[in-house]
Amino acid sequence: MPDHDAVFRPPTTPPDAEMIATLAERALAEIPAGLRRHVSGVSISVEEFADDETLDSMGIESEWDLTGLYVGVPIGNRSVGDIARAPDLIFLYRQPILMEWIETGEDLYRLVRNVVIHEIAHHFGFSDADIEALES
C-alpha cells in the first residue's frame, strides 16, 4: 500500500527522447479529426539538437534556438503529378525544448504540444509570420 504521507520527489533525470516522443504523439492524437487526417502520414523524430547543416541553412547561430522543424512539402504545394517524395517529418529537438521548459516553467506537455502544432502549421503551408500573427 502506498504511503500517502511520503514526500513527492521529482525525477532526478530529465525526460528522455522517448518521453518527448510520447508527449508529441499525444499532442497529435488530440488534433481535431478533420485536421488529423491530413497529418496522418507525418512522422516525428526526436533528436538532441539540430545538426550544423540545418542550423546553417536556416541562418540560426545557436543550436539552443531551434526546438522543432518541419521537413516536407506543405499540403498546398502538392500536386497529383508529383513524383514520389520523402515522407513528411517533424523534428523535435530535445535539449532546446528542455532548456525552454526550465527557463519558462511551462508544463512540458504544453510546451511539446505548442512545438508540434507550430510545425504542423508549416505542414499546412503557414509561414512563421503567419503563425506569429495567428498566435497574437
Buried (B, 14 or more C-beta within 10 A) or exposed (E): EEEEEEEEEEEEEBBEEEBBBBBBEEBBEEBEEEEEEEBEEBEBBBBEBBEEEBBEEEEEEEBBEBBBBBBBBBEEEEEEEEEEEEEBBBBBBBBBBBBBBEEEEEEBEEBBBBBBBBBBBBBBEBEEEEBEEEEE
